[in-house]
Amino acid sequence: MKKNHLEDACTSVLVGKNASIDGSTMIARNDDTFDPINPQKFVMHPAVEGESGRKVKSYLNKFEAELPADNYKWPAVPNVDYKTLGYYDESGINGANVAMSATESTYGNERALAFDPLVKDGMDEDVIVRMVLPFVDSAKSAVLRTADLIKQFGSPAGNSLLFSDKDDIWYMEIVTGHHWVAQRIPDDCYAVAANRVSIQQVDFNDPSQFMWSDGIQEFVEEHHLNTDKTGFDFRHIFGTTNLKDRHYNTSRVWFGHKYFNPEIEEDPEDGDLPFIMKTDHKINVDDIEYVLGSHYNETPFDPYSPYASEDDKHRYRPIGLNRTQNSHVLQIRNDVPEEFSAIMWLCVGFPTFTPYIPFYTNMDETPESYSDVAPKFEFKNAYWMYNALSMLVESHYTEFIQDDIDYLTECRQELRTAIAETDKLAKDHSGNDLSAFLTKRNNQIVDQMAQKAHQMFADLYTKGIRLSKLTFDMDANL
């Protein structure tokens, strides 16, 4: 998450393949930034073979590094104004069907940072996706490549990264200049994370489920950082627990748990909410979208509630925000051929009010309405159109919210049908022909959803005309 402001934050959801409804692995995140107006575009980078000497340079510090000569093709969601704000590619699924989302800002405590401070010109989240995602062929190899880069260059910020492939999900937390731990999400579990160190007990005898930085145990022992008498609770050792955590971070995890496990009673300010969770509910993409667009719905803390007190409405920071620049669900499916199993669900408006559009990532290019985005309002750009729709719905929330709920319900139904049809037709294609076919289908789906959004604008504008305060009822006979 972009760190240009004190209150940047993201919310992440990770779902193992046996916890999902269809055997998919899913990693998801809200990309929340410092300003509600920060245009992003969605672009496709081609595969490269044998091009040595390429470099990545950050626009935000002095970081510079050489890239490997070969890379897979990969999509990204960078800033339009990247020369001022940095690249921040955010998320994507590469040609080997490895997904990466980066990053969720995470904060180490002063005790640990005193002995391993952040590295000012290290590799930060503005360049981390383009340094890692194009070059890895599994989620585990993504952790290892990131670890090597952190060891070489250091990190200028605390960051959490999400990696997945068709079998595995890894969650990596970088908490100081050089120290980190990564945990594999068990297949039958899910996890919600929100800007605090999330990983708890680390089992150094089980490298199949945990990875860690060189010398981290010795580092903790030498500097007397373990606050517990037994165990190695990464959150306790390296994390924070303060007023901001309780009102800005922890409450978001609480709501995610409340949605997936409504039978469990938890305290929204409990700093020890568990990271790894199980539920009897089979999680689907719709569930994740709901959580990422949520605002403590149907609780006393909902800022839209007509019944909540003003204090409760503003007690906790919601998950869905007006400054969510994009929200995404990266899904690797296991019930279709690998050549078209990867789908990137992308929402570029408020995730509370606008649909997540599915993109088959085995594509040649992204639609023009996503790739060619103007720095100022242009209705033809998906970013501006969906943000405008969000603003319109919220401007008359009470009168428009049911229309919006109906609209999103219809979108989800139509998109499910479109994916089923695409899967069926894709089986008749292969190689470059398949990529071209999926590119065409992505464009068709985008156009279908744009037409639906335009109709939604027309309906709300028409309805809104009747809501003006400049009205006066007179006797019909006058």
SULNORUR-V511671 format. One record per residue. N is the residue number from 1. RES is the residue in three letters. PHI is phi as a letter, one per 30 degrees, with the letter a starting at -180 (* if undefined). NEAR is the number of other ideal C-beta (glycine too) atoms within 12 Angstrom. Layout:
n = {N & N}
res = {RES & RES}
phi = {PHI & PHI}
near = {NEAR & NEAR}
This chain:
n = {1 & 2 & 3 & 4 & 5 & 6 & 7 & 8 & 9 & 10 & 11 & 12 & 13 & 14 & 15 & 16 & 17 & 18 & 19 & 20 & 21 & 22 & 23 & 24 & 25 & 26 & 27 & 28 & 29 & 30 & 31 & 32 & 33 & 34 & 35 & 36 & 37 & 38 & 39 & 40 & 41 & 42 & 43 & 44 & 45 & 46 & 47 & 48 & 49 & 50 & 51 & 52 & 53 & 54 & 55 & 56 & 57 & 58 & 59 & 60 & 61 & 62 & 63 & 64 & 65 & 66 & 67 & 68 & 69 & 70 & 71 & 72 & 73 & 74 & 75 & 76 & 77 & 78 & 79 & 80 & 81 & 82 & 83 & 84 & 85 & 86 & 87 & 88 & 89 & 90 & 91 & 92 & 93 & 94 & 95 & 96 & 97 & 98 & 99 & 100 & 101 & 102 & 103 & 104 & 105 & 106 & 107 & 108 & 109 & 110 & 111 & 112 & 113 & 114 & 115 & 116 & 117 & 118 & 119 & 120 & 121 & 122 & 123 & 124 & 125 & 126 & 127 & 128 & 129 & 130 & 131 & 132 & 133 & 134 & 135 & 136 & 137 & 138 & 139 & 140 & 141 & 142 & 143 & 144 & 145 & 146 & 147 & 148 & 149 & 150 & 151 & 152 & 153 & 154 & 155 & 156 & 157 & 158 & 159 & 160 & 161 & 162 & 163 & 164 & 165 & 166 & 167 & 168 & 169 & 170 & 171 & 172 & 173 & 174 & 175 & 176 & 177 & 178 & 179 & 180 & 181 & 182 & 183 & 184 & 185 & 186 & 187 & 188 & 189 & 190 & 191 & 192 & 193 & 194 & 195 & 196 & 197 & 198 & 199 & 200 & 201 & 202 & 203 & 204 & 205 & 206 & 207 & 208 & 209 & 210 & 211 & 212 & 213 & 214 & 215 & 216 & 217 & 218 & 219 & 220 & 221 & 222 & 223 & 224 & 225 & 226 & 227 & 228 & 229 & 230 & 231 & 232 & 233 & 234 & 235 & 236 & 237 & 238 & 239 & 240 & 241 & 242 & 243 & 244 & 245 & 246 & 247 & 248 & 249 & 250 & 251 & 252 & 253 & 254 & 255 & 256 & 257 & 258 & 259 & 260 & 261 & 262 & 263 & 264 & 265 & 266 & 267 & 268 & 269 & 270 & 271 & 272 & 273 & 274 & 275 & 276 & 277 & 278 & 279 & 280 & 281 & 282 & 283 & 284 & 285 & 286 & 287 & 288 & 289 & 290 & 291 & 292 & 293 & 294 & 295 & 296 & 297 & 298 & 299 & 300 & 301 & 302 & 303 & 304 & 305 & 306 & 307 & 308 & 309 & 310 & 311 & 312 & 313 & 314 & 315 & 316 & 317 & 318 & 319 & 320 & 321 & 322 & 323 & 324 & 325 & 326 & 327 & 328 & 329 & 330 & 331 & 332 & 333 & 334 & 335 & 336 & 337 & 338 & 339 & 340 & 341 & 342 & 343 & 344 & 345 & 346 & 347 & 348 & 349 & 350 & 351 & 352 & 353 & 354 & 355 & 356 & 357 & 358 & 359 & 360 & 361 & 362 & 363 & 364 & 365 & 366 & 367 & 368 & 369 & 370 & 371 & 372 & 373 & 374 & 375 & 376 & 377 & 378 & 379 & 380 & 381 & 382 & 383 & 384 & 385 & 386 & 387 & 388 & 389 & 390 & 391 & 392 & 393 & 394 & 395 & 396 & 397 & 398 & 399 & 400 & 401 & 402 & 403 & 404 & 405 & 406 & 407 & 408 & 409 & 410 & 411 & 412 & 413 & 414 & 415 & 416 & 417 & 418 & 419 & 420 & 421 & 422 & 423 & 424 & 425 & 426 & 427 & 428 & 429 & 430 & 431 & 432 & 433 & 434 & 435 & 436 & 437 & 438 & 439 & 440 & 441 & 442 & 443 & 444 & 445 & 446 & 447 & 448 & 449 & 450 & 451 & 452 & 453 & 454 & 455 & 456 & 457 & 458 & 459 & 460 & 461 & 462 & 463 & 464 & 465 & 466 & 467 & 468 & 469 & 470 & 471 & 472 & 473 & 474 & 475 & 476 & 477 & 478}
res = {MET & LYS & LYS & ASN & HIS & LEU & GLU & ASP & ALA & CYS & THR & SER & VAL & LEU & VAL & GLY & LYS & ASN & ALA & SER & ILE & ASP & GLY & SER & THR & MET & ILE & ALA & ARG & ASN & ASP & ASP & THR & PHE & ASP & PRO & ILE & ASN & PRO & GLN & LYS & PHE & VAL & MET & HIS & PRO & ALA & VAL & GLU & GLY & GLU & SER & GLY & ARG & LYS & VAL & LYS & SER & TYR & LEU & ASN & LYS & PHE & GLU & ALA & GLU & LEU & PRO & ALA & ASP & ASN & TYR & LYS & TRP & PRO & ALA & VAL & PRO & ASN & VAL & ASP & TYR & LYS & THR & LEU & GLY & TYR & TYR & ASP & GLU & SER & GLY & ILE & ASN & GLY & ALA & ASN & VAL & ALA & MET & SER & ALA & THR & GLU & SER & THR & TYR & GLY & ASN & GLU & ARG & ALA & LEU & ALA & PHE & ASP & PRO & LEU & VAL & LYS & ASP & GLY & MET & ASP & GLU & ASP & VAL & ILE & VAL & ARG & MET & VAL & LEU & PRO & PHE & VAL & ASP & SER & ALA & LYS & SER & ALA & VAL & LEU & ARG & THR & ALA & ASP & LEU & ILE & LYS & GLN & PHE & GLY & SER & PRO & ALA & GLY & ASN & SER & LEU & LEU & PHE & SER & ASP & LYS & ASP & ASP & ILE & TRP & TYR & MET & GLU & ILE & VAL & THR & GLY & HIS & HIS & TRP & VAL & ALA & GLN & ARG & ILE & PRO & ASP & ASP & CYS & TYR & ALA & VAL & ALA & ALA & ASN & ARG & VAL & SER & ILE & GLN & GLN & VAL & ASP & PHE & ASN & ASP & PRO & SER & GLN & PHE & MET & TRP & SER & ASP & GLY & ILE & GLN & GLU & PHE & VAL & GLU & GLU & HIS & HIS & LEU & ASN & THR & ASP & LYS & THR & GLY & PHE & ASP & PHE & ARG & HIS & ILE & PHE & GLY & THR & THR & ASN & LEU & LYS & ASP & ARG & HIS & TYR & ASN & THR & SER & ARG & VAL & TRP & PHE & GLY & HIS & LYS & TYR & PHE & ASN & PRO & GLU & ILE & GLU & GLU & ASP & PRO & GLU & ASP & GLY & ASP & LEU & PRO & PHE & ILE & MET & LYS & THR & ASP & HIS & LYS & ILE & ASN & VAL & ASP & ASP & ILE & GLU & TYR & VAL & LEU & GLY & SER & HIS & TYR & ASN & GLU & THR & PRO & PHE & ASP & PRO & TYR & SER & PRO & TYR & ALA & SER & GLU & ASP & ASP & LYS & HIS & ARG & TYR & ARG & PRO & ILE & GLY & LEU & ASN & ARG & THR & GLN & ASN & SER & HIS & VAL & LEU & GLN & ILE & ARG & ASN & ASP & VAL & PRO & GLU & GLU & PHE & SER & ALA & ILE & MET & TRP & LEU & CYS & VAL & GLY & PHE & PRO & THR & PHE & THR & PRO & TYR & ILE & PRO & PHE & TYR & THR & ASN & MET & ASP & GLU & THR & PRO & GLU & SER & TYR & SER & ASP & VAL & ALA & PRO & LYS & PHE & GLU & PHE & LYS & ASN & ALA & TYR & TRP & MET & TYR & ASN & ALA & LEU & SER & MET & LEU & VAL & GLU & SER & HIS & TYR & THR & GLU & PHE & ILE & GLN & ASP & ASP & ILE & ASP & TYR & LEU & THR & GLU & CYS & ARG & GLN & GLU & LEU & ARG & THR & ALA & ILE & ALA & GLU & THR & ASP & LYS & LEU & ALA & LYS & ASP & HIS & SER & GLY & ASN & ASP & LEU & SER & ALA & PHE & LEU & THR & LYS & ARG & ASN & ASN & GLN & ILE & VAL & ASP & GLN & MET & ALA & GLN & LYS & ALA & HIS & GLN & MET & PHE & ALA & ASP & LEU & TYR & THR & LYS & GLY & ILE & ARG & LEU & SER & LYS & LEU & THR & PHE & ASP & MET & ASP & ALA & ASN & LEU}
phi = {* & d & c & d & a & e & c & d & a & b & b & b & b & b & b & d & d & d & c & c & d & b & i & d & c & b & b & b & a & c & c & c & b & d & b & e & c & a & e & b & b & c & b & c & c & d & d & b & b & i & c & d & i & d & b & c & b & d & d & c & b & c & d & a & a & d & c & e & d & c & a & d & d & a & c & a & b & d & d & d & c & d & d & c & c & i & d & h & d & i & a & l & b & d & d & c & i & c & c & b & b & a & b & c & e & b & c & d & d & d & d & d & d & d & c & b & d & d & c & e & c & d & d & c & d & d & b & d & d & d & d & c & e & d & c & b & c & a & d & d & d & d & d & d & d & e & d & d & d & d & d & d & c & i & c & d & a & d & b & c & b & c & b & a & b & d & c & b & b & b & c & c & c & c & c & b & e & b & c & a & b & b & b & d & d & e & e & c & b & b & b & b & b & a & i & c & e & c & d & c & d & c & c & d & c & b & d & d & c & b & b & a & d & e & i & d & d & d & d & d & d & e & c & h & c & d & d & c & d & b & i & b & d & e & d & d & d & c & c & c & b & b & d & d & e & d & c & c & c & e & d & d & d & e & d & e & d & d & d & d & b & d & d & c & c & b & c & d & c & d & d & c & e & d & d & d & b & b & b & d & d & d & d & b & e & e & d & d & e & d & d & d & c & d & b & h & e & h & b & d & c & d & d & c & d & d & c & d & d & d & d & d & d & c & d & b & d & d & d & d & b & d & c & d & d & a & b & b & b & c & c & c & d & c & c & b & e & e & d & b & d & c & b & c & d & b & c & c & c & d & d & d & b & b & d & c & c & d & b & d & d & d & b & c & a & c & d & e & d & c & c & c & c & d & d & b & e & b & d & d & d & e & e & d & d & d & d & d & d & d & d & d & d & d & d & b & e & d & d & c & d & d & e & d & e & d & d & d & d & d & d & d & d & d & d & d & d & d & d & e & d & d & e & d & d & d & d & c & b & a & h & d & d & d & e & d & d & d & d & d & d & e & d & d & d & d & d & d & d & d & d & d & d & d & d & d & e & e & d & d & e & d & d & d & e & d & c & d & d & d & b & a & d & c & d & d & d & c}
near = {47 & 41 & 32 & 25 & 17 & 14 & 22 & 35 & 41 & 49 & 48 & 53 & 55 & 51 & 47 & 37 & 35 & 23 & 34 & 39 & 23 & 27 & 25 & 40 & 46 & 49 & 50 & 51 & 52 & 50 & 45 & 42 & 36 & 24 & 22 & 19 & 22 & 37 & 35 & 46 & 37 & 45 & 32 & 36 & 32 & 21 & 22 & 22 & 15 & 11 & 16 & 13 & 10 & 22 & 16 & 29 & 23 & 30 & 21 & 29 & 24 & 17 & 33 & 19 & 28 & 18 & 25 & 25 & 15 & 20 & 30 & 32 & 33 & 42 & 45 & 42 & 47 & 39 & 36 & 31 & 24 & 29 & 15 & 18 & 28 & 36 & 34 & 45 & 39 & 50 & 51 & 46 & 51 & 42 & 32 & 33 & 42 & 44 & 50 & 53 & 54 & 49 & 45 & 47 & 46 & 44 & 37 & 36 & 28 & 20 & 24 & 38 & 27 & 17 & 25 & 32 & 22 & 32 & 27 & 18 & 21 & 35 & 43 & 43 & 48 & 38 & 41 & 47 & 44 & 42 & 41 & 46 & 46 & 38 & 36 & 38 & 23 & 28 & 44 & 28 & 26 & 45 & 40 & 26 & 36 & 42 & 33 & 24 & 37 & 44 & 24 & 19 & 31 & 27 & 46 & 33 & 44 & 43 & 46 & 52 & 52 & 55 & 50 & 52 & 38 & 32 & 26 & 34 & 49 & 44 & 51 & 51 & 51 & 49 & 45 & 42 & 32 & 33 & 40 & 45 & 46 & 40 & 42 & 36 & 42 & 28 & 25 & 21 & 30 & 44 & 45 & 49 & 50 & 45 & 42 & 45 & 44 & 48 & 40 & 31 & 26 & 35 & 20 & 19 & 12 & 14 & 17 & 14 & 26 & 32 & 36 & 37 & 36 & 16 & 18 & 37 & 22 & 16 & 30 & 32 & 14 & 14 & 23 & 13 & 31 & 26 & 20 & 17 & 8 & 9 & 17 & 28 & 28 & 45 & 40 & 30 & 36 & 44 & 38 & 30 & 25 & 18 & 13 & 23 & 33 & 26 & 26 & 33 & 45 & 41 & 40 & 44 & 45 & 41 & 37 & 44 & 34 & 30 & 34 & 34 & 26 & 17 & 13 & 20 & 12 & 25 & 17 & 30 & 24 & 20 & 29 & 24 & 35 & 27 & 36 & 31 & 34 & 25 & 28 & 14 & 21 & 23 & 41 & 28 & 39 & 30 & 30 & 41 & 39 & 33 & 44 & 45 & 39 & 41 & 37 & 32 & 24 & 17 & 25 & 21 & 32 & 27 & 29 & 25 & 23 & 13 & 13 & 21 & 14 & 13 & 12 & 19 & 21 & 20 & 26 & 33 & 37 & 38 & 46 & 37 & 37 & 28 & 32 & 45 & 43 & 51 & 49 & 48 & 48 & 51 & 49 & 43 & 38 & 26 & 19 & 28 & 22 & 23 & 27 & 36 & 35 & 42 & 42 & 48 & 46 & 54 & 47 & 48 & 43 & 40 & 44 & 40 & 42 & 42 & 45 & 43 & 47 & 41 & 47 & 45 & 45 & 42 & 42 & 29 & 26 & 37 & 35 & 23 & 31 & 41 & 31 & 21 & 36 & 21 & 21 & 13 & 16 & 20 & 20 & 21 & 30 & 41 & 41 & 32 & 34 & 46 & 36 & 30 & 40 & 39 & 26 & 33 & 38 & 28 & 21 & 23 & 26 & 15 & 20 & 29 & 26 & 17 & 28 & 36 & 21 & 18 & 33 & 35 & 19 & 22 & 36 & 27 & 17 & 23 & 34 & 24 & 17 & 31 & 35 & 18 & 18 & 34 & 28 & 17 & 21 & 33 & 15 & 14 & 24 & 17 & 11 & 16 & 17 & 27 & 27 & 20 & 29 & 39 & 32 & 23 & 35 & 41 & 29 & 26 & 38 & 37 & 22 & 26 & 40 & 31 & 18 & 31 & 38 & 21 & 19 & 34 & 28 & 18 & 24 & 33 & 21 & 15 & 21 & 19 & 14 & 13 & 18 & 11 & 8 & 7 & 9 & 8 & 6 & 7 & 6 & 5 & 4 & 6}
